Amino acid sequence: MYYEVYYEVYLDSIFLICLCMNRYLLGLTALCLPCAVSHVRLWAGAALGAVGNLLALVLPAGAGPLRLALFGAGFYGMAGIAFKCWRGKGLVKAAEVLCVCFFLLGGALALLLRLLPGREGWLASSAAVLLLGTVCYEGIRLLALRRQKSRESCRVNLHGADGRSMWIQGLVDTGNSLTEPISGRPVAVLEKRIWEQLYPEQPPPGMRVIPYHSVGKAAGILTGYPIKDMEVEIGGIRQKCREAYVAIGQEGLSCTGAYEILLQPSMLET
């Protein structure tokens, strides 16, 4: 005797679960990568990944290679849209972190589903899965934030007069909160010798007076200038910082010469 079994699959519920889980996954990946991304790009990447996941799930049983290809394409599209990494070291780094966060988030969710009572009751609903996914995401996110370093090393490309351009070592410093008083734009602190190499004769127009106060030192005033198309590379990922200011420090920023410019984290927000 044979019995026919029918399953009702709600594609809208599956898409919603995939969308939210992909957003959590990209959010955790963004915390681990040394760059800031916008919520719009995170949701756009999550939506593309959800479409790929949904198409892979509705394929017939014999379409294993195509299903894997769709999952892979969804992963690639998620990383490309969210972090603007379509090739090179940036893509490899984003893919590595994305896979680690995928197994971490999936493992935490599977553990909760196994330990909590009612697996065949309320836990089978879409709302319960989303709720547990949110709990896992927030828990992992808070742990990652606690362990996140206050400073991150980077490379900065600066442009000067007469087509001059140079790469220097920098730090993304959460302790740097300097802003230009009139526009409120973030301010990076650059060593004087680097500035003199970029502008040996005439500084650019738009000079500003930038007050500062640091721990253990008296307050003072720095001279700042607007700088265009400053490029920052962290972990193989490059992004441009537009409409920022650079203040000229009179002293060396590092005793060992490990870095020559201090950036604000807000300068990396896009």
C-alpha atoms as an extended CHARMM CRD file, in Angstrom:
* protein
*
       270  EXT
         1         1  MET       CA              0.0000000000        0.0000000000        0.0000000000  PROA      1               0.0000000000
         2         2  TYR       CA              1.3380000000        3.3580000000       -0.9770000000  PROA      2               0.0000000000
         3         3  TYR       CA              0.5170000000        6.6590000000        0.5700000000  PROA      3               0.0000000000
         4         4  GLU       CA              0.8730000000       10.0110000000       -1.1040000000  PROA      4               0.0000000000
         5         5  VAL       CA              2.2460000000       12.7900000000        1.0540000000  PROA      5               0.0000000000
         6         6  TYR       CA              1.6720000000       16.4200000000        0.1730000000  PROA      6               0.0000000000
         7         7  TYR       CA              3.5530000000       19.3580000000        1.5770000000  PROA      7               0.0000000000
         8         8  GLU       CA              2.4500000000       22.9660000000        1.4390000000  PROA      8               0.0000000000
         9         9  VAL       CA              5.3440000000       25.3040000000        0.8750000000  PROA      9               0.0000000000
        10        10  TYR       CA              4.8020000000       29.0130000000        1.4750000000  PROA      10              0.0000000000
        11        11  LEU       CA              7.2930000000       30.7820000000       -0.7420000000  PROA      11              0.0000000000
        12        12  ASP       CA              6.6790000000       34.1500000000        0.8670000000  PROA      12              0.0000000000
        13        13  SER       CA              7.6000000000       32.7570000000        4.3030000000  PROA      13              0.0000000000
        14        14  ILE       CA             10.7260000000       31.1050000000        2.9260000000  PROA      14              0.0000000000
        15        15  PHE       CA             11.7630000000       34.3280000000        1.1890000000  PROA      15              0.0000000000
        16        16  LEU       CA             11.2210000000       36.3310000000        4.3900000000  PROA      16              0.0000000000
        17        17  ILE       CA             13.2900000000       33.9060000000        6.4470000000  PROA      17              0.0000000000
        18        18  CYS       CA             16.0950000000       33.8730000000        3.8630000000  PROA      18              0.0000000000
        19        19  LEU       CA             16.0170000000       37.6670000000        3.5950000000  PROA      19              0.0000000000
        20        20  CYS       CA             16.3170000000       38.2300000000        7.3360000000  PROA      20              0.0000000000
        21        21  MET       CA             18.9250000000       35.5130000000        7.8540000000  PROA      21              0.0000000000
        22        22  ASN       CA             21.0260000000       36.8560000000        4.9920000000  PROA      22              0.0000000000
        23        23  ARG       CA             20.7690000000       40.3360000000        6.4830000000  PROA      23              0.0000000000
        24        24  TYR       CA             21.9650000000       39.0110000000        9.8330000000  PROA      24              0.0000000000
        25        25  LEU       CA             24.7670000000       37.1560000000        8.0780000000  PROA      25              0.0000000000
        26        26  LEU       CA             25.9200000000       40.2570000000        6.2000000000  PROA      26              0.0000000000
        27        27  GLY       CA             25.6420000000       42.3350000000        9.3660000000  PROA      27              0.0000000000
        28        28  LEU       CA             27.9780000000       39.9890000000       11.2290000000  PROA      28              0.0000000000
        29        29  THR       CA             30.3480000000       39.9450000000        8.2660000000  PROA      29              0.0000000000
        30        30  ALA       CA             30.4140000000       43.7520000000        8.2010000000  PROA      30              0.0000000000
        31        31  LEU       CA             31.4050000000       43.7770000000       11.8700000000  PROA      31              0.0000000000
        32        32  CYS       CA             34.3610000000       41.5090000000       11.1600000000  PROA      32              0.0000000000
        33        33  LEU       CA             35.5420000000       43.3420000000        8.0560000000  PROA      33              0.0000000000
        34        34  PRO       CA             37.4680000000       46.6060000000        8.5180000000  PROA      34              0.0000000000
        35        35  CYS       CA             35.0090000000       48.7280000000        6.5660000000  PROA      35              0.0000000000
        36        36  ALA       CA             31.6180000000       50.3150000000        7.0360000000  PROA      36              0.0000000000
        37        37  VAL       CA             28.6690000000       49.6170000000        4.7530000000  PROA      37              0.0000000000
        38        38  SER       CA             25.2500000000       51.1890000000        4.4590000000  PROA      38              0.0000000000
        39        39  HSD       CA             22.0150000000       49.5030000000        5.5060000000  PROA      39              0.0000000000
        40        40  VAL       CA             20.7330000000       49.8830000000        1.9450000000  PROA      40              0.0000000000
        41        41  ARG       CA             23.5920000000       47.7840000000        0.5420000000  PROA      41              0.0000000000
        42        42  LEU       CA             23.1850000000       45.1910000000        3.2810000000  PROA      42              0.0000000000
        43        43  TRP       CA             19.4740000000       44.7650000000        2.5700000000  PROA      43              0.0000000000
        44        44  ALA       CA             20.0560000000       44.7610000000       -1.1950000000  PROA      44              0.0000000000
        45        45  GLY       CA             22.6550000000       42.0180000000       -0.8710000000  PROA      45              0.0000000000
        46        46  ALA       CA             20.3790000000       40.0540000000        1.4560000000  PROA      46              0.0000000000
        47        47  ALA       CA             17.4960000000       40.3360000000       -1.0270000000  PROA      47              0.0000000000
        48        48  LEU       CA             19.6200000000       39.0630000000       -3.9050000000  PROA      48              0.0000000000
        49        49  GLY       CA             20.8260000000       36.1510000000       -1.8050000000  PROA      49              0.0000000000
        50        50  ALA       CA             17.2430000000       35.3510000000       -0.7750000000  PROA      50              0.0000000000
        51        51  VAL       CA             16.1700000000       35.2030000000       -4.4190000000  PROA      51              0.0000000000
        52        52  GLY       CA             19.0120000000       32.7800000000       -5.1850000000  PROA      52              0.0000000000
        53        53  ASN       CA             18.1540000000       30.6500000000       -2.1410000000  PROA      53              0.0000000000
        54        54  LEU       CA             14.4900000000       30.5450000000       -3.1010000000  PROA      54              0.0000000000
        55        55  LEU       CA             15.2290000000       29.5180000000       -6.6820000000  PROA      55              0.0000000000
        56        56  ALA       CA             17.5710000000       26.8000000000       -5.4470000000  PROA      56              0.0000000000
        57        57  LEU       CA             14.9600000000       25.4140000000       -3.0500000000  PROA      57              0.0000000000
        58        58  VAL       CA             12.1840000000       25.1150000000       -5.6490000000  PROA      58              0.0000000000
        59        59  LEU       CA             14.3370000000       23.1890000000       -8.1200000000  PROA      59              0.0000000000
        60        60  PRO       CA             13.5150000000       19.4900000000       -8.6020000000  PROA      60              0.0000000000
        61        61  ALA       CA             15.4260000000       16.8350000000       -6.6880000000  PROA      61              0.0000000000
        62        62  GLY       CA             17.7100000000       15.9180000000       -9.5910000000  PROA      62              0.0000000000
        63        63  ALA       CA             19.0780000000       19.4220000000      -10.1180000000  PROA      63              0.0000000000
        64        64  GLY       CA             21.8610000000       19.2120000000       -7.5170000000  PROA      64              0.0000000000
        65        65  PRO       CA             24.6310000000       20.9390000000       -9.5390000000  PROA      65              0.0000000000
        66        66  LEU       CA             22.3000000000       23.7610000000      -10.5580000000  PROA      66              0.0000000000
        67        67  ARG       CA             21.1760000000       24.1630000000       -6.9570000000  PROA      67              0.0000000000
        68        68  LEU       CA             24.7910000000       24.4980000000       -5.7980000000  PROA      68              0.0000000000
        69        69  ALA       CA             25.4640000000       26.9800000000       -8.5910000000  PROA      69              0.0000000000
        70        70  LEU       CA             22.5280000000       29.1240000000       -7.4710000000  PROA      70              0.0000000000
        71        71  PHE       CA             23.6900000000       29.0720000000       -3.8640000000  PROA      71              0.0000000000
        72        72  GLY       CA             27.1820000000       30.0640000000       -4.9770000000  PROA      72              0.0000000000
        73        73  ALA       CA             25.8780000000       32.8350000000       -7.1980000000  PROA      73              0.0000000000
        74        74  GLY       CA             23.7700000000       34.1260000000       -4.3280000000  PROA      74              0.0000000000
        75        75  PHE       CA             26.8020000000       34.1960000000       -2.0230000000  PROA      75              0.0000000000
        76        76  TYR       CA             28.8510000000       36.0000000000       -4.6630000000  PROA      76              0.0000000000
        77        77  GLY       CA             26.1170000000       38.5590000000       -5.2850000000  PROA      77              0.0000000000
        78        78  MET       CA             25.6470000000       39.1690000000       -1.5680000000  PROA      78              0.0000000000
        79        79  ALA       CA             29.3480000000       39.9170000000       -1.0520000000  PROA      79              0.0000000000
        80        80  GLY       CA             29.5910000000       42.0020000000       -4.2130000000  PROA      80              0.0000000000
        81        81  ILE       CA             26.6120000000       44.2320000000       -3.5100000000  PROA      81              0.0000000000
        82        82  ALA       CA             27.1330000000       44.6370000000        0.2270000000  PROA      82              0.0000000000
        83        83  PHE       CA             30.8950000000       45.2090000000        0.2410000000  PROA      83              0.0000000000
        84        84  LYS       CA             31.5480000000       46.2700000000       -3.3700000000  PROA      84              0.0000000000
        85        85  CYS       CA             34.0050000000       43.3880000000       -3.7850000000  PROA      85              0.0000000000
        86        86  TRP       CA             33.6580000000       41.6900000000       -7.1510000000  PROA      86              0.0000000000
        87        87  ARG       CA             37.2010000000       40.3320000000       -7.5320000000  PROA      87              0.0000000000
        88        88  GLY       CA             40.6540000000       40.2620000000       -6.0010000000  PROA      88              0.0000000000
        89        89  LYS       CA             41.7900000000       40.0230000000       -2.3960000000  PROA      89              0.0000000000
        90        90  GLY       CA             38.8050000000       41.9720000000       -1.1540000000  PROA      90              0.0000000000
        91        91  LEU       CA             36.4040000000       39.3610000000       -2.5360000000  PROA      91              0.0000000000
        92        92  VAL       CA             38.4480000000       36.5000000000       -1.0660000000  PROA      92              0.0000000000
        93        93  LYS       CA             38.5150000000       38.1630000000        2.3470000000  PROA      93              0.0000000000
        94        94  ALA       CA             34.7930000000       38.9250000000        2.2800000000  PROA      94              0.0000000000
        95        95  ALA       CA             33.9960000000       35.3550000000        1.1840000000  PROA      95              0.0000000000
        96        96  GLU       CA             36.1170000000       33.8860000000        3.9790000000  PROA      96              0.0000000000
        97        97  VAL       CA             34.4460000000       35.9700000000        6.6710000000  PROA      97              0.0000000000
        98        98  LEU       CA             31.0200000000       35.3550000000        5.1320000000  PROA      98              0.0000000000
        99        99  CYS       CA             31.5160000000       31.5730000000        5.3050000000  PROA      99              0.0000000000
       100       100  VAL       CA             32.7310000000       31.7270000000        8.9040000000  PROA      100             0.0000000000
       101       101  CYS       CA             29.7550000000       33.8380000000        9.9390000000  PROA      101             0.0000000000
       102       102  PHE       CA             27.4370000000       31.5070000000        8.0020000000  PROA      102             0.0000000000
       103       103  PHE       CA             28.5390000000       28.4440000000        9.9830000000  PROA      103             0.0000000000
       104       104  LEU       CA             28.6470000000       30.4060000000       13.2460000000  PROA      104             0.0000000000
       105       105  LEU       CA             25.1260000000       31.7950000000       12.8870000000  PROA      105             0.0000000000
       106       106  GLY       CA             23.7640000000       28.5230000000       11.5080000000  PROA      106             0.0000000000
       107       107  GLY       CA             25.4050000000       26.5150000000       14.2820000000  PROA      107             0.0000000000
       108       108  ALA       CA             24.0250000000       28.7780000000       17.0000000000  PROA      108             0.0000000000
       109       109  LEU       CA             20.5260000000       28.6090000000       15.4980000000  PROA      109             0.0000000000
       110       110  ALA       CA             20.6710000000       24.8140000000       15.1380000000  PROA      110             0.0000000000
       111       111  LEU       CA             21.7990000000       24.4930000000       18.7550000000  PROA      111             0.0000000000
       112       112  LEU       CA             18.8730000000       26.5800000000       20.0000000000  PROA      112             0.0000000000
       113       113  LEU       CA             16.4150000000       24.6180000000       17.8830000000  PROA      113             0.0000000000
       114       114  ARG       CA             17.7780000000       21.3830000000       19.3310000000  PROA      114             0.0000000000
       115       115  LEU       CA             17.8450000000       22.4650000000       22.9820000000  PROA      115             0.0000000000
       116       116  LEU       CA             14.5650000000       24.3460000000       23.2870000000  PROA      116             0.0000000000
       117       117  PRO       CA             11.3920000000       22.3220000000       23.9140000000  PROA      117             0.0000000000
       118       118  GLY       CA              8.5600000000       22.2790000000       21.4020000000  PROA      118             0.0000000000
       119       119  ARG       CA             10.5920000000       21.6110000000       18.2710000000  PROA      119             0.0000000000
       120       120  GLU       CA              7.5880000000       20.1400000000       16.5220000000  PROA      120             0.0000000000
       121       121  GLY       CA              5.1980000000       22.7680000000       17.8130000000  PROA      121             0.0000000000
       122       122  TRP       CA              5.7780000000       26.4870000000       18.0050000000  PROA      122             0.0000000000
       123       123  LEU       CA              9.4100000000       26.2240000000       16.8580000000  PROA      123             0.0000000000
       124       124  ALA       CA              8.2420000000       25.0150000000       13.4580000000  PROA      124             0.0000000000
       125       125  SER       CA              6.6680000000       28.3850000000       12.6410000000  PROA      125             0.0000000000
       126       126  SER       CA              8.3620000000       31.0940000000       10.5900000000  PROA      126             0.0000000000
       127       127  ALA       CA              7.9620000000       33.6170000000       13.4000000000  PROA      127             0.0000000000
       128       128  ALA       CA              9.7930000000       31.3350000000       15.8350000000  PROA      128             0.0000000000
       129       129  VAL       CA             12.6790000000       30.7870000000       13.4040000000  PROA      129             0.0000000000
       130       130  LEU       CA             13.0060000000       34.5430000000       12.8340000000  PROA      130             0.0000000000
       131       131  LEU       CA             12.8570000000       35.1980000000       16.5780000000  PROA      131             0.0000000000
       132       132  LEU       CA             15.5710000000       32.6670000000       17.3360000000  PROA      132             0.0000000000
       133       133  GLY       CA             17.6370000000       33.9820000000       14.4260000000  PROA      133             0.0000000000
       134       134  THR       CA             17.3890000000       37.4790000000       15.8700000000  PROA      134             0.0000000000
       135       135  VAL       CA             18.4800000000       36.2180000000       19.2950000000  PROA      135             0.0000000000
       136       136  CYS       CA             21.4850000000       34.4300000000       17.7870000000  PROA      136             0.0000000000
       137       137  TYR       CA             22.4170000000       37.4430000000       15.6950000000  PROA      137             0.0000000000
       138       138  GLU       CA             22.2320000000       39.8930000000       18.5830000000  PROA      138             0.0000000000
       139       139  GLY       CA             24.2030000000       37.5890000000       20.8630000000  PROA      139             0.0000000000
       140       140  ILE       CA             26.9950000000       37.0810000000       18.3450000000  PROA      140             0.0000000000
       141       141  ARG       CA             26.9830000000       40.7820000000       17.4260000000  PROA      141             0.0000000000
       142       142  LEU       CA             27.3960000000       41.8900000000       21.0310000000  PROA      142             0.0000000000
       143       143  LEU       CA             30.2660000000       39.4570000000       21.5500000000  PROA      143             0.0000000000
       144       144  ALA       CA             31.9410000000       40.6940000000       18.3630000000  PROA      144             0.0000000000
       145       145  LEU       CA             31.5600000000       44.3220000000       19.4120000000  PROA      145             0.0000000000
       146       146  ARG       CA             33.1470000000       43.6230000000       22.7780000000  PROA      146             0.0000000000
       147       147  ARG       CA             36.1320000000       42.0180000000       21.1240000000  PROA      147             0.0000000000
       148       148  GLN       CA             36.4160000000       44.5290000000       18.3250000000  PROA      148             0.0000000000
       149       149  LYS       CA             39.6580000000       46.4000000000       18.3580000000  PROA      149             0.0000000000
       150       150  SER       CA             39.5320000000       50.1080000000       18.9850000000  PROA      150             0.0000000000
       151       151  ARG       CA             42.1480000000       50.6660000000       16.3110000000  PROA      151             0.0000000000
       152       152  GLU       CA             42.6860000000       49.1040000000       12.9030000000  PROA      152             0.0000000000
       153       153  SER       CA             45.7510000000       49.4340000000       10.7220000000  PROA      153             0.0000000000
       154       154  CYS       CA             45.2680000000       50.5550000000        7.1460000000  PROA      154             0.0000000000
       155       155  ARG       CA             46.9470000000       52.0580000000        4.1160000000  PROA      155             0.0000000000
       156       156  VAL       CA             45.9230000000       55.5090000000        2.9040000000  PROA      156             0.0000000000
       157       157  ASN       CA             46.4540000000       57.0080000000       -0.5370000000  PROA      157             0.0000000000
       158       158  LEU       CA             46.7060000000       60.8060000000       -0.5280000000  PROA      158             0.0000000000
       159       159  HSD       CA             46.8310000000       63.1770000000       -3.4810000000  PROA      159             0.0000000000
       160       160  GLY       CA             48.7450000000       66.4540000000       -3.4470000000  PROA      160             0.0000000000
       161       161  ALA       CA             49.8390000000       69.2790000000       -5.6940000000  PROA      161             0.0000000000
       162       162  ASP       CA             51.0110000000       68.7470000000       -9.2820000000  PROA      162             0.0000000000
       163       163  GLY       CA             49.6560000000       65.1990000000       -9.4520000000  PROA      163             0.0000000000
       164       164  ARG       CA             51.5870000000       63.9570000000       -6.4300000000  PROA      164             0.0000000000
       165       165  SER       CA             50.2660000000       60.7780000000       -4.8570000000  PROA      165             0.0000000000
       166       166  MET       CA             51.5830000000       58.5500000000       -2.0960000000  PROA      166             0.0000000000
       167       167  TRP       CA             50.5590000000       55.5940000000        0.0620000000  PROA      167             0.0000000000
       168       168  ILE       CA             51.1610000000       55.8830000000        3.7990000000  PROA      168             0.0000000000
       169       169  GLN       CA             50.3950000000       53.7920000000        6.8660000000  PROA      169             0.0000000000
       170       170  GLY       CA             47.4280000000       54.8110000000        9.0010000000  PROA      170             0.0000000000
       171       171  LEU       CA             45.1700000000       53.8390000000       11.8820000000  PROA      171             0.0000000000
       172       172  VAL       CA             41.3980000000       53.9580000000       12.1850000000  PROA      172             0.0000000000
       173       173  ASP       CA             41.1480000000       55.3460000000       15.7040000000  PROA      173             0.0000000000
       174       174  THR       CA             37.8720000000       55.3740000000       17.6300000000  PROA      174             0.0000000000
       175       175  GLY       CA             39.4450000000       57.9480000000       19.9360000000  PROA      175             0.0000000000
       176       176  ASN       CA             39.6710000000       60.4830000000       17.1100000000  PROA      176             0.0000000000
       177       177  SER       CA             36.5120000000       62.5930000000       17.1740000000  PROA      177             0.0000000000
       178       178  LEU       CA             37.8360000000       65.7270000000       15.5020000000  PROA      178             0.0000000000
       179       179  THR       CA             35.4070000000       67.5860000000       13.2640000000  PROA      179             0.0000000000
       180       180  GLU       CA             35.6500000000       70.7430000000       11.2180000000  PROA      180             0.0000000000
       181       181  PRO       CA             33.6380000000       73.3380000000       13.2350000000  PROA      181             0.0000000000
       182       182  ILE       CA             31.6890000000       74.8650000000       10.3290000000  PROA      182             0.0000000000
       183       183  SER       CA             30.6930000000       71.8430000000        8.2490000000  PROA      183             0.0000000000
       184       184  GLY       CA             30.9540000000       69.1380000000       10.9210000000  PROA      184             0.0000000000
       185       185  ARG       CA             32.9360000000       66.9240000000        8.5730000000  PROA      185             0.0000000000
       186       186  PRO       CA             35.3810000000       64.4160000000       10.0960000000  PROA      186             0.0000000000
       187       187  VAL       CA             39.0440000000       65.3130000000       10.3740000000  PROA      187             0.0000000000
       188       188  ALA       CA             42.0660000000       63.0460000000       10.0190000000  PROA      188             0.0000000000
       189       189  VAL       CA             45.4010000000       63.9550000000       11.6250000000  PROA      189             0.0000000000
       190       190  LEU       CA             48.4300000000       63.7830000000        9.3440000000  PROA      190             0.0000000000
       191       191  GLU       CA             52.1130000000       64.1330000000       10.1390000000  PROA      191             0.0000000000
       192       192  LYS       CA             53.6190000000       67.4270000000        9.0350000000  PROA      192             0.0000000000
       193       193  ARG       CA             56.4510000000       65.8540000000        7.0280000000  PROA      193             0.0000000000
       194       194  ILE       CA             53.9760000000       63.9220000000        4.8720000000  PROA      194             0.0000000000
       195       195  TRP       CA             51.9490000000       67.0650000000        4.2220000000  PROA      195             0.0000000000
       196       196  GLU       CA             55.0920000000       68.9390000000        3.1610000000  PROA      196             0.0000000000
       197       197  GLN       CA             55.8710000000       66.1970000000        0.6510000000  PROA      197             0.0000000000
       198       198  LEU       CA             52.3810000000       66.4730000000       -0.8250000000  PROA      198             0.0000000000
       199       199  TYR       CA             52.3410000000       70.2840000000       -0.8840000000  PROA      199             0.0000000000
       200       200  PRO       CA             55.9780000000       71.4830000000       -0.8520000000  PROA      200             0.0000000000
       201       201  GLU       CA             55.1520000000       75.0060000000       -1.9890000000  PROA      201             0.0000000000
       202       202  GLN       CA             51.5270000000       76.1660000000       -1.7840000000  PROA      202             0.0000000000
       203       203  PRO       CA             48.8210000000       74.5030000000        0.3540000000  PROA      203             0.0000000000
       204       204  PRO       CA             45.3570000000       74.0010000000       -1.1430000000  PROA      204             0.0000000000
       205       205  PRO       CA             42.6200000000       76.6050000000       -0.5840000000  PROA      205             0.0000000000
       206       206  GLY       CA             40.0510000000       76.2560000000        2.1690000000  PROA      206             0.0000000000
       207       207  MET       CA             42.2500000000       76.4250000000        5.2700000000  PROA      207             0.0000000000
       208       208  ARG       CA             40.3690000000       75.8750000000        8.5480000000  PROA      208             0.0000000000
       209       209  VAL       CA             41.2050000000       76.2940000000       12.2240000000  PROA      209             0.0000000000
       210       210  ILE       CA             40.3870000000       73.0680000000       14.0910000000  PROA      210             0.0000000000
       211       211  PRO       CA             40.3750000000       73.0580000000       17.9080000000  PROA      211             0.0000000000
       212       212  TYR       CA             41.3500000000       69.8480000000       19.6710000000  PROA      212             0.0000000000
       213       213  HSD       CA             41.7670000000       68.3880000000       23.1240000000  PROA      213             0.0000000000
       214       214  SER       CA             43.5620000000       65.1530000000       23.9420000000  PROA      214             0.0000000000
       215       215  VAL       CA             43.9600000000       63.1760000000       27.1170000000  PROA      215             0.0000000000
       216       216  GLY       CA             47.0520000000       64.1770000000       29.0690000000  PROA      216             0.0000000000
       217       217  LYS       CA             47.6950000000       67.2530000000       26.9180000000  PROA      217             0.0000000000
       218       218  ALA       CA             46.4320000000       70.7750000000       26.8720000000  PROA      218             0.0000000000
       219       219  ALA       CA             43.8620000000       71.8880000000       24.3330000000  PROA      219             0.0000000000
       220       220  GLY       CA             45.1160000000       73.5250000000       21.1990000000  PROA      220             0.0000000000
       221       221  ILE       CA             44.4580000000       74.4280000000       17.5860000000  PROA      221             0.0000000000
       222       222  LEU       CA             45.4190000000       72.5740000000       14.4260000000  PROA      222             0.0000000000
       223       223  THR       CA             45.5190000000       73.8510000000       10.8630000000  PROA      223             0.0000000000
       224       224  GLY       CA             43.3310000000       71.8240000000        8.5520000000  PROA      224             0.0000000000
       225       225  TYR       CA             42.6540000000       71.6260000000        4.8290000000  PROA      225             0.0000000000
       226       226  PRO       CA             40.0080000000       69.8810000000        2.7250000000  PROA      226             0.0000000000
       227       227  ILE       CA             41.2650000000       66.8400000000        0.8960000000  PROA      227             0.0000000000
       228       228  LYS       CA             39.6630000000       65.1110000000       -2.0690000000  PROA      228             0.0000000000
       229       229  ASP       CA             39.5670000000       61.4680000000       -3.1370000000  PROA      229             0.0000000000
       230       230  MET       CA             41.4510000000       60.0430000000       -0.1750000000  PROA      230             0.0000000000
       231       231  GLU       CA             41.5260000000       56.2530000000       -0.6280000000  PROA      231             0.0000000000
       232       232  VAL       CA             41.7300000000       53.8330000000        2.3010000000  PROA      232             0.0000000000
       233       233  GLU       CA             42.6730000000       50.1540000000        2.0310000000  PROA      233             0.0000000000
       234       234  ILE       CA             41.9570000000       47.8200000000        4.9670000000  PROA      234             0.0000000000
       235       235  GLY       CA             42.2590000000       44.0610000000        4.6180000000  PROA      235             0.0000000000
       236       236  GLY       CA             42.4100000000       44.2420000000        0.8330000000  PROA      236             0.0000000000
       237       237  ILE       CA             39.2070000000       46.2880000000        0.5990000000  PROA      237             0.0000000000
       238       238  ARG       CA             39.4890000000       49.8020000000       -0.7820000000  PROA      238             0.0000000000
       239       239  GLN       CA             37.0760000000       52.6810000000       -0.4610000000  PROA      239             0.0000000000
       240       240  LYS       CA             37.2150000000       56.4040000000       -1.0410000000  PROA      240             0.0000000000
       241       241  CYS       CA             36.6380000000       59.0340000000        1.6350000000  PROA      241             0.0000000000
       242       242  ARG       CA             35.2570000000       62.1940000000        0.1170000000  PROA      242             0.0000000000
       243       243  GLU       CA             34.6260000000       65.6020000000        1.6420000000  PROA      243             0.0000000000
       244       244  ALA       CA             36.9580000000       65.1460000000        4.5840000000  PROA      244             0.0000000000
       245       245  TYR       CA             39.5540000000       67.3760000000        6.2120000000  PROA      245             0.0000000000
       246       246  VAL       CA             43.1620000000       66.7280000000        7.1670000000  PROA      246             0.0000000000
       247       247  ALA       CA             44.6950000000       68.4560000000       10.1810000000  PROA      247             0.0000000000
       248       248  ILE       CA             48.4570000000       68.9040000000       10.2010000000  PROA      248             0.0000000000
       249       249  GLY       CA             50.0640000000       67.5360000000       13.3500000000  PROA      249             0.0000000000
       250       250  GLN       CA             53.2280000000       69.2560000000       14.5130000000  PROA      250             0.0000000000
       251       251  GLU       CA             54.5780000000       66.1300000000       16.2000000000  PROA      251             0.0000000000
       252       252  GLY       CA             55.0590000000       62.5590000000       15.0640000000  PROA      252             0.0000000000
       253       253  LEU       CA             51.9920000000       60.4040000000       15.5930000000  PROA      253             0.0000000000
       254       254  SER       CA             53.9120000000       57.2040000000       16.3290000000  PROA      254             0.0000000000
       255       255  CYS       CA             57.1930000000       56.7430000000       18.1580000000  PROA      255             0.0000000000
       256       256  THR       CA             58.0450000000       53.7540000000       15.9880000000  PROA      256             0.0000000000
       257       257  GLY       CA             56.7320000000       55.2070000000       12.7270000000  PROA      257             0.0000000000
       258       258  ALA       CA             54.0680000000       52.4900000000       12.4890000000  PROA      258             0.0000000000
       259       259  TYR       CA             51.4910000000       54.9760000000       11.2140000000  PROA      259             0.0000000000
       260       260  GLU       CA             51.4890000000       58.4880000000        9.7940000000  PROA      260             0.0000000000
       261       261  ILE       CA             47.7960000000       59.3950000000        9.7620000000  PROA      261             0.0000000000
       262       262  LEU       CA             44.9030000000       58.8980000000       12.1870000000  PROA      262             0.0000000000
       263       263  LEU       CA             41.4690000000       58.4040000000       10.6520000000  PROA      263             0.0000000000
       264       264  GLN       CA             37.9990000000       58.6230000000       12.1260000000  PROA      264             0.0000000000
       265       265  PRO       CA             35.7510000000       55.5550000000       11.8100000000  PROA      265             0.0000000000
       266       266  SER       CA             33.0290000000       57.8310000000       10.4240000000  PROA      266             0.0000000000
       267       267  MET       CA             35.2620000000       58.6650000000        7.4820000000  PROA      267             0.0000000000
       268       268  LEU       CA             34.7820000000       55.0910000000        6.2460000000  PROA      268             0.0000000000
       269       269  GLU       CA             31.0030000000       55.1950000000        6.3090000000  PROA      269             0.0000000000
       270       270  THR       CA             29.4630000000       55.1220000000        2.8420000000  PROA      270             0.0000000000
